[in-house]
Amino acid sequence: MSQEVTHIHLKVVPSTNTWAKENYTHFDTNKVTRITASEQTQGRGRFNRSWISPKDVNIYATYFFSIKKNGADLNNLSQLLCLSVVKMLHHQKLSPQIKWPNDVLIHGKKIAGILCEVIDLKEQHGVVIGAGINVNMSKEDLDLIDQPATSLLKEAGEVLSLDFILSLLDQFFLQDLQLYKAEGFKPFYKTYDSLLTHKGQPVTLHQGGETITGTLHSLNPDGRLNLLLDTGEIKTVSTGEIKK
């Protein structure tokens, strides 16, 4: 592994990202700290949506590390962890796709989501990046989620070791992070673009109070999304949520 990792496991937290933000002053900024929990009582995703987090069945993990302020673009970090999750799922013989910017889907159903937050550490940024991955989640719990969702159990048909899945995620993410710090998003751009859901299809993108309708064209090399509008113009967006 490229960088030493400190593991912290907690039984119950509101959310691993929240706990990391509240306790980061105790972490060694020269290492990666990975916080996991058996259960989250207030798990959250983008736009402060709740993330259903039943006990002992899924991965609730947050990585904390520092990055130079004049280094790689922070906007791509959630996309980077998405790709690491994809590699882990490929290792399990599954075929995931990515719903821009940071959801991982299998057969159009969400299996993982990423939430990245940043703390100002003066000369550096402190990065708090969390992954929620549905591993051994039952159909009954999946049905409680407010969008189509799946789990490794449902897709692979067997209960999997959370520790094993986490070890794979550590391996892939730390490799990817090392390359990202050295070369930025360029080595990852084409792979991410090839995994995009809804490519070539009409979509509606909600961006704050604005709604943009167009055809999902491609990923921009910097990680933003290119939409082909009815006028023939390519509109490049940096934030938003895709609705089919």
C-alpha positions in Angstrom: 0.0 0.0 0.0 1.2 3.5 -0.8 0.3 5.1 2.5 -0.1 4.0 6.0 -3.7 3.6 7.2 -5.1 4.0 10.7 -8.3 2.0 11.2 -11.0 3.2 13.6 -14.1 1.1 14.0 -17.1 2.3 16.0 -20.3 0.4 16.9 -22.7 3.2 16.4 -22.3 6.8 15.1 -24.7 9.3 13.7 -22.6 9.1 10.5 -18.9 8.3 9.8 -18.4 11.5 7.9 -19.9 13.5 10.8 -17.7 11.7 13.3 -14.6 12.3 11.2 -15.3 16.0 11.0 -15.8 16.2 14.7 -12.6 14.3 15.6 -10.1 15.0 12.7 -7.8 17.1 15.0 -6.8 13.8 16.6 -5.8 12.2 13.3 -2.3 12.1 11.8 -2.4 14.2 8.6 0.6 12.3 7.2 -1.6 9.1 7.2 -4.9 8.0 5.9 -7.5 7.4 8.6 -10.4 5.1 7.8 -13.4 5.3 10.1 -16.0 2.5 9.9 -19.2 1.8 11.9 -21.4 -1.1 12.3 -24.4 1.1 12.3 -25.3 4.8 11.5 -28.3 6.5 13.1 -28.2 9.5 10.9 -26.4 8.3 7.7 -26.5 10.9 5.0 -25.8 11.4 1.3 -25.8 14.3 -1.1 -28.2 17.1 -0.4 -28.5 16.0 3.2 -30.6 13.0 2.3 -30.8 10.2 4.8 -28.9 7.0 4.1 -30.6 3.9 5.5 -27.9 2.2 7.6 -29.0 -1.0 9.3 -26.7 -2.7 11.8 -23.9 -5.2 10.7 -24.9 -5.7 7.1 -23.3 -2.9 5.1 -20.2 -0.8 4.7 -20.3 2.7 6.2 -16.7 4.0 5.8 -15.0 7.4 5.7 -11.5 8.1 4.7 -9.7 11.2 6.1 -6.5 12.5 4.6 -4.8 15.8 3.7 -4.0 17.1 0.3 -2.0 20.2 -0.8 -4.0 23.2 -1.7 -2.2 23.7 -5.0 -2.4 19.9 -5.7 -5.0 17.9 -7.5 -8.5 19.2 -8.0 -10.8 18.3 -5.1 -13.8 18.2 -7.3 -12.8 14.7 -8.6 -12.3 13.0 -5.3 -15.8 11.6 -5.1 -15.5 10.3 -8.6 -12.2 8.7 -7.7 -13.8 6.7 -4.8 -16.6 5.8 -7.2 -14.1 4.2 -9.4 -12.5 2.3 -6.5 -15.9 0.9 -5.6 -16.4 -0.1 -9.2 -13.1 -2.0 -9.1 -14.2 -3.8 -6.0 -17.4 -4.8 -7.6 -15.6 -6.0 -10.7 -13.5 -8.1 -8.4 -16.8 -9.7 -7.3 -17.7 -10.4 -11.0 -20.4 -7.7 -11.1 -20.9 -5.1 -13.8 -21.6 -1.7 -12.2 -22.1 1.7 -13.8 -21.8 5.2 -12.5 -24.6 7.7 -12.3 -22.8 11.1 -12.4 -21.4 12.4 -10.2 -21.0 9.8 -7.5 -23.6 7.0 -7.4 -22.7 3.4 -8.3 -25.5 1.3 -9.9 -26.0 -2.3 -10.9 -28.8 -3.0 -13.4 -30.0 0.6 -12.8 -30.3 0.2 -9.0 -28.1 2.0 -6.5 -25.6 -0.1 -4.6 -23.2 2.7 -3.4 -23.0 6.4 -2.9 -20.1 8.8 -2.1 -20.1 12.0 0.0 -17.0 14.2 -0.1 -16.5 17.1 2.3 -13.5 19.4 2.8 -11.9 21.0 5.9 -9.5 24.0 5.7 -6.2 23.0 7.4 -4.3 26.3 6.4 -1.6 25.0 4.1 -3.6 21.9 3.2 -7.2 20.6 2.7 -8.5 17.9 5.0 -10.6 15.6 2.9 -13.5 13.7 4.5 -14.8 11.2 1.9 -17.4 8.6 2.8 -18.8 5.5 1.0 -22.0 3.8 1.8 -22.0 0.3 0.2 -25.0 -2.1 0.4 -23.4 -5.4 1.0 -25.6 -7.9 2.9 -28.8 -5.8 2.9 -32.0 -7.7 2.7 -34.8 -7.1 0.2 -37.0 -5.8 3.0 -34.5 -3.1 3.9 -33.8 -2.3 0.3 -37.5 -1.7 -0.2 -37.4 1.1 2.4 -35.0 3.2 0.3 -36.6 6.0 -1.7 -35.2 4.9 -5.0 -34.4 1.6 -6.7 -31.6 0.0 -4.7 -29.7 -3.3 -4.6 -27.0 -5.0 -2.6 -24.1 -7.4 -3.1 -26.2 -10.1 -1.4 -29.0 -9.6 -3.9 -26.7 -9.5 -6.9 -24.3 -12.2 -6.0 -26.7 -14.4 -4.0 -24.4 -15.0 -1.0 -23.5 -13.3 2.2 -20.0 -11.6 2.0 -17.4 -10.7 4.6 -17.5 -7.0 5.3 -13.8 -7.1 6.3 -12.9 -8.7 3.0 -14.9 -6.1 1.0 -13.3 -3.3 3.0 -9.8 -4.7 2.4 -10.4 -4.6 -1.3 -11.8 -1.1 -1.1 -8.7 0.0 0.8 -6.4 -1.5 -1.7 -8.0 0.0 -4.7 -8.7 3.5 -3.2 -5.2 3.9 -1.9 -3.7 2.9 -5.2 -6.0 5.3 -7.0 -5.4 8.1 -4.6 -1.6 7.8 -5.0 -2.0 8.1 -8.8 -4.5 10.9 -8.5 -2.1 13.0 -6.3 0.6 12.5 -8.9 -1.3 12.9 -12.1 -4.8 14.3 -11.4 -7.9 13.0 -13.0 -6.4 12.3 -16.4 -5.6 8.6 -15.9 -9.2 8.0 -14.7 -11.2 10.1 -17.1 -11.8 7.6 -20.0 -12.7 4.7 -17.6 -15.2 6.9 -15.8 -16.7 8.1 -19.1 -17.1 4.5 -20.3 -19.1 3.7 -17.1 -21.6 6.6 -17.3 -25.3 5.7 -17.1 -27.8 7.3 -19.5 -25.2 8.1 -22.1 -26.8 9.1 -25.3 -30.2 9.3 -23.6 -32.4 12.3 -22.8 -32.1 13.4 -19.2 -33.3 16.2 -17.0 -30.7 17.7 -14.6 -31.7 19.6 -11.5 -29.2 22.2 -10.5 -30.3 24.3 -7.6 -33.6 25.9 -8.7 -32.7 25.4 -12.4 -33.8 22.5 -14.6 -31.8 21.6 -17.7 -33.0 19.1 -20.3 -30.8 17.5 -22.9 -29.0 14.4 -24.0 -26.3 13.1 -21.8 -23.3 13.4 -24.1 -20.1 12.6 -22.2 -17.8 13.3 -19.3 -15.6 16.4 -19.6 -11.9 15.6 -19.0 -12.1 17.6 -15.8 -15.0 15.5 -14.4 -17.8 17.8 -15.3 -20.8 16.6 -17.3 -21.5 17.5 -20.9 -25.1 17.8 -22.0 -26.2 18.2 -25.6 -29.1 20.7 -25.7 -31.8 20.8 -28.3 -30.1 23.8 -29.8 -27.1 21.7 -30.6 -25.0 23.5 -28.0 -22.9 21.5 -25.5 -23.6 22.7 -21.9 -21.0 21.6 -19.3 -22.2 21.4 -15.7 -20.3 20.9 -12.5 -23.1 20.1 -10.1 -26.6 18.8 -10.2 -28.7 15.7 -10.0 -29.7 13.6 -13.0 -33.4 12.6 -13.4 -34.2 10.3 -16.3 
